[in-house]
């Protein structure tokens, strides 16, 4: 399986924005998308999965793109328990195999951060390892990003997961002077591991493709 696994340093950091940007950039390469587990799913269905499908221009069903859906906006194990269910990792693996057969490259978006439990005793990091995909870390630009980002990178290193790179997302909007200086320190610490930055976006606006270093992210995968 070729592709990328998009995780975040926290929830709400802009994973879906970055994953959709990758999907749009790779449309011409037959890209497929997947949101294996989505929580906070309301009457309108899994919104992250829908955004990914639209970005990729894929014809796959939402059940294949997002095989595990839960209503409570919480960690997957917590959201599943609230419905008297457990996360079915078998359905996730089967859907991933089906999509990988149809598409030469997959963009997979995790839920929450890297160590969020995808199932009992099984984290998002384990899911990335299971799928065999390099990890893209989406980091927020605001205060706290240094600690959250470096801890996530340390967890990736300890698990010997391949790192595709770090993308900074300005999901919270324009930074204060203190936040901007803080982010500059992170940029220096990351060096070549920083492979993209998504600026603050207006509602409905999509990031420009030149904000991501696709060559660095893909590492010759396509």
C-alpha positions, 0 to 999 in steps of 0.5 A: 500500500502506498500513501500517507497517514495524516495525524495531528498534534491535537484535535482541531489542528487542521488535519482535514484541511491538510489531508484534503489539500494532499488529495486535491494535489494528487487527483491526477494520480488516481488518489483514494482517501480514507477516514477509517474512524470518524466521531462526532457524526451527526445527521448529515453524516461523516463530514470529514470523510465527505470533504476528503471524498470531494477533494479527491474526486473519488467515487468510493462509497462513504462506508468504504471511506469511513467504515467506523462512524460514531455520534459522540465527539470523543476518542473512538473507544469512548464514542463507541462505548457510548453506543454500546459498541466496540471499534471494528478494526477488521472492517477498517482493514477490509476497507483499506484493502479494497481502496488500495486495490482501486487506487495507487495511492491513499491519503488516510486521515486519523482521528485526533492525535497519534496516541488516541486509542483507535480501539482497546489497546490499539492507538492511531500510531498502531493503525499507521503502522498496520497500514504501513504508511509514512506519517504526516504530522499536522501541527498548530501554529499557536502557543503550545506547538513546540511541546506538542509537535516534539512529543509527537515526533518523539512518539513516532521515532520510538515506534520506528514509524516513517516520518513524511514531514510536518505541516504547520496549520494556522487553523486558529487564525492570525498569530499574536506576536508571541505565538509567531516568535514561538512558531519561528523557534519550532521552524528552526527546530524542525529544519528539513522536517517542515514540509509545508505551512497552511495559512489562515483560511477564510470560510470555504477557502482551500489552501494553495498547492504550493504551500506543501512540498509534495516532493518531500512528502511523497519521497518518490512514492509516485 
